C-alpha cells in the first residue's frame, strides 16, 4: 500500500477512490501519476458495473467521467490522452477488456463469454432424455391423478420443458408459472419412476433454487419440494472474490431456477459452470420485472436473443374475485390503458390532480386508509421522482 495505494482500487471492489486519493496525496503522489489515472479509469468502470448494473461502459462516457473524477479538487487538468494511455495499460494487464468502444471489467466479460459458450453447448445437445410421446402420456397421468385439466398452453409448456436440455418459461403474475412448475416436477417423478428410479433417488435428482431465501421458500411451498438459494446450492456465501470462487459440479438430473430476472451475470456464469452437460435446466421468471441488482440483464437478454427454446405465458389464470389489478398491469405492460382506467373500481381509484395538489391528495388518501383501520405499515407510496413537494422525499 505504501508503494502504490491505488492498488486497493484494483484489489477491493467498491473501495472509495476519493479516500485512496487522499492517502496517495499524503504520500506525495502527483495528480498526473499514471497509477492515479489508471485507478480512476478502473473506478469508473466499476461504478458502471456494480452501481448502474451495466456490463460495459462506452469509451466516450468513461473518458468524460474519469476526467471529471481526476480533476475534482485539482488545479491542473488531466488530458484525455493520458486517460487513454492508462486504459491501454489496464487492458494489457488484463484488468479491462476492450471491444470496439465497449470496455468491460475482465471478470464480467469472461462471465458473459462463459454464459454464451455454455448455453450454446447445452442447446446443441439434440437428444432429449425423454421421448415426447412418453412425456405426453405422463402429463395426462399427472392431470388425472390430481383431478386437474391442463389447458393447451400449459400442456405444451410442460412437454417442451421435459423434452429439452435447456428450457425457459416466462410470464407475468397470475399467468400460471407455478402450476406449470408443479406439473413439470410431478411429471418428471412419473418419468423417473417408469425408468425404475427409487423414490428417494428421484427427490435427490431434482434441484430447485432461487436467488433469494424468500423466493426459495415460495418455490418450496409451491412444489412441496426442498429448495435453496443459488448461493447455498453452489456452496458459496457471496462474499468471495472472483479469484477465490470455484464450484463443484452439481449432481442431479433436473435443475429448476425460479425468479431468474434477479440473477446477475457473474452468478449465472458460476451456476452454469456447475451444471453438467447431461442435466436438464429450466429457467423461470418474469422478463418484465426489474433486472438484477448486479451487472447484466441475463434473463431478458437470453429471451431477446430468440435462440433458446422458451414459452411465454400471457393468459391470466390467477386473479382475485372482482380484482382488476392484474388486468391493468397487463395493459400497461403492452403500452395501453383500459377504457375504464379513470373509473372508480372496488380495488382501485383514479384521481386527476396537478403536481402541486399531489402532497395534499396523498395526505387525504392516507387519512382515509387510517380511518378504515389500516396502519402506515400497510401503505406504500410510489413516485417517479425525488423532487420535493411532488416526489418521494416530500
N, C-alpha and C positions, 0 to 999 in steps of 0.2 A: 504493500500500500504506500510506503514511503517513496518507492521508486516510481510508481505510477498509480496514483489514487483513482484515475479514470478507469482502471481495470475493473473496479467494482461495478461499473455500468454493464460491462460485458458478462461478469460472473453472477450478478444477482439481479433477477428480473424485478423491475419496479423500484429500484433504488433511485433516490432523488438526484437528478443531475445538478440541481441548484446547490444541494448540500455538498456533493463531491467537488463542485466548482469552488466552493468556499474553502474546502480543505486544500485543494490544489493551489489556490491563490496564496494561502498562508505558507505554503511550501515554496513560493516563488515561481511557480509555473506560469509562463506568459500566456496572455489571451489568445495569441495566434499559434500556440503549440499544437502540433499535429495530433497529439494524443487527445487534446481537448476537443478538437474539431471532429475526430472520429467518434468520440463519446457522444457528442451532440447528434451526429447522424444516426448512431445506433439507438439513442433515446427516442428520437423522432419516429423511427420505425417501430420501436417497442410500444410507443403510445398508440400509434395507428392500429397495431395488432391487438394489444391487450386492454386498451381503453375504448377504442372505437369498434373493435371486433372485425377489422379488415385483415385479410391475409397478406395484403401487399399495400404499398403506397406508391403513388406516381412520383416520378423523379422531380418534376417541377414543384409539386407540393412539398416534397421532402426538402428541397433546396431552400424554399421560402421559409418553412418552419424552423429548420436548423439554423438558418442565418439569423432569424429573429431571436432564437434562443441564445445564440453565441454573442449577439450584440447587446443583449439586455444588461444594463448596468455598466457597459463598457464605453469608453470614449472613442476607440478606434473600430472601424468597420472590419468585417471579415468577408473576404471575397468569395463569390460563387465558385471560382476556380479552385480555391483552397478546399472547399467542401467537396467538390467533385473528386479531387485528389484523395481526400480522406475516404470517400465511398469506394474508390478503386482499391484502396488498401484493405478495406473491410471485405470486399469481395475476394481479393487474393488470399486473405487469411481464412476465408470460409465462414465468416460470421454472417455475411449477407449474400443473397443470390440475386442477380440482375437478369431479367428477361425483357429485352427492349427497354421501355421506360417504366417497367414494373420492378419494384425492389421488395424482396421478401427477407424475413429472418430465415436463416438456413433451416432451423428446426421446423418451421411452419411449411416452408417449401418442400422439404423432404416428406412431411406428413401428407401433404396434398398428393405428391407423387406416389407415395406408398398406397394411399387410398385408391387412386386411379388404377394402379397396377393390380391390386388385389381384387378390385371389383371386376376388372376385365377378365382376370383368371377365373373367377367364380362364374361369370356369365358364359364363359366358353365351355364350361362343363355341360355337355349336351345330354348325357344320360341321366335321367331322373331316377331317384331311388325307388319311387313307387310308380307303378303303371297307372295311367289315367283311369282306365276302366275300373281298376280296383279301388281307387280313391273315390270315384263316383258312388260305388256301392256302399263304402264305409260312411260317406257323408249322409246317405239316405238312412243307414242304420242308426247313426247318431241322432238324426232328426226323429226317428221313430222311437228310440229309447227315451228321449226327452219330451216326447209328445209336442214337438215343435216343428213348424214348417218353415224352412229357409226359403226366401224368395230367390228369384233367378240370379240377382246380383250377388247375394250372399253366398249362394252355392258356387257360383263362378269364382269368387274370391278365395273360398276355402280350397277348392280343387286346384286353382292356379298356384296357391301358396305351397301346397304339398306335392306338386309336380315340378317345382322349380328349386334350383340350388340357392337362388337369391330372389326374394320377392319383397315388394314394397306395398304397403297398404296405407292410404291416406284418406282423410275425411275430417270434416268439422265436427263439432259437438252434436251428439244425437244422431249421427249417421250410422251407428251400429258397429263401430270398430270392436267394441268389447264382445258383442255377440259373435262376430266372426273369429276373434281370438279364441273364445271358448270352443267354437266349432273346430278350429284348427287343432287345438290341444286334444280334444276328445277323439277326433278322427285319427290323429296320429297314434293315440293309445290303441285304438282298434287295429290299425295297420301293424303296429309293433307286436300286438298280441297274435295276430294272424301269422306272424313270422316266428312265433314261438318264444318271444322275449318274456321273461318273468316280470310280474307287475312292479317289483321294487326296482328292477333294472330300467323299466320304462320311465319311471319317475326321475331316476338319475340321468336319463338320456335327454330329458327336456330341461333346457336352461332358460329362465326368464329374468330379464333385468331392465332397469330404467335408470336414467341419470341421477335421480334424487331418491331419498328414502321415502318420501311421501308418495311419489309416483310408483315406486316398487311395491309399497304397501297396497295401493289401489289395484295394481296388477295382480298381486297375490290374492286379494279378496275377490277379484272378478273371475279368476281362473281356478280358485281353490288349489293352487299350486305354490310351492316355495318360489319366492322372487327376491332378488337382491339389487343393490345399486351396481352400476357397471364397475365402479372402483373396487367394490368388495369382490365381485366376480373375478376381476383380474388380479386381486391380491395387492392392490396399491392404495395409498392414502390420499394421493393428490398433492402431496407436499414434496414429492421427489423432483429433482431437477431432470431435465431431458436426458442428460448423460448417465444418470443413475437408473433410468427406467428400463426394466426388462420384464417380460411377462412369459409365463409358461403357456403352452398350447392347451386350449380347453378340451375337456373330454366330454363327449356327448354327441347326439345326432341332430338335435333341433335347437336352434337359438332364436329366441324372440326378444327384440329390443323395443320397448314402448317409449313414447314421448321422444322420438328421435329428433324433433326440431330443437331440443335443448342440448343436443350433443355437439360439441365443438370439434374442430378439425383434428387437433392433436389427440384427443381422447378417442375419436373414432378410428384414427390410424392405429392406435395402440390396440384397440379392440379387434380390428381386422387382423392384426399381426398374430393374435392369439387364436384366430379361427382356423381350424384345419380344413383342408380342401374338401373333405367328404361331408362336412357339416352343412345342413340346410339352415339358411339365415333368413329371417323375416324381420323387416324393419317397419315399425308402425308409428304414425304420428299425424299431426295436422300441419300441413305446409304453410298455413296462413297464421300460425301462432308466431309470436315474437321469436327471433333467432336466438341462438345460444349466447351466453354471456362471453364466452371465449371466442377466439377468432374463427371466422367462417360461417357460412350458411349451408352446412353439409346436406341436410335433408332436402332443402329447397333446391339446391344445385343438382343433386342426384336426380330428382324428379324432372327438373328443367332440361337435363341432358337428353331425355327421351330414349335412352339407350338400354334401360333396365325394365324388366317385367314388373308392372305395377297395376293396381286398381285404385281408382279414386271414387270414394263413396259420396254421393250427392243427395240421395233421398234421406229425409229426416224421419227417423223412427221414434226417437225418444223425445217426447215433449210433454210437459205437464198439462193437465186438463185445462183448456182455456188459455194456455200460455202463448204469447206472440213473440217472445224474445228471440228464440232461435230462428224463427222465420224472418224477423227483422235483421238479425245478424247475417243471414244468408243473402238477403237483398243488398245490404251494404257491401258485403264482400264482392258482389257482382257489379258494384258501381251504380246501384239503383236504390230508389226509395219507394216503398209500397205506397199505393194510392191513399191508404188510411194513416199515413205517417203522423199527421198532425191531429188525429182524432184521439179522444180520451179512451183508454183501454183499462181493463182490470189490473194489468201488471205493468203499465207504463203510461206516462203523461207527457205532453208536449207543451212547453211554454215559449212563447215568442217574446224575446226581450232584447234590448240593446246591451252593448257591452257594459255601459255604466250601471245598468239595472241588475247585472248578474249577482253581485255580492248580496244585495237585499233579497233577491229571489232565492238564493241558496239558504239564507237565514230563515226565510219563510217556510221553505220545504223541510228543512231540518227541524224547525219548531213543530211543524205538523206531524212529523215522524215521532218526535219525542212524546207528543200528546197521545199518540197511538200505542205507547208503551215501549218503543224502541230506544236503545241507548246509542251513544256516539259510536261504540264499537260495532254496531250493526250497519253503520253508514259508510259509504265510500264516495268520494268526490273525485272525478277525473277531469283534468283540464289540459288543453293542448298547449298551454303557455305558462310561463313563470311570472309574467308581468304583474305587478301589484294591482289591486282592485279587481282585475279580471282573471287572475291566474291562481295557481295553487299555493302561492306564498301570501295570499291576501290575509 
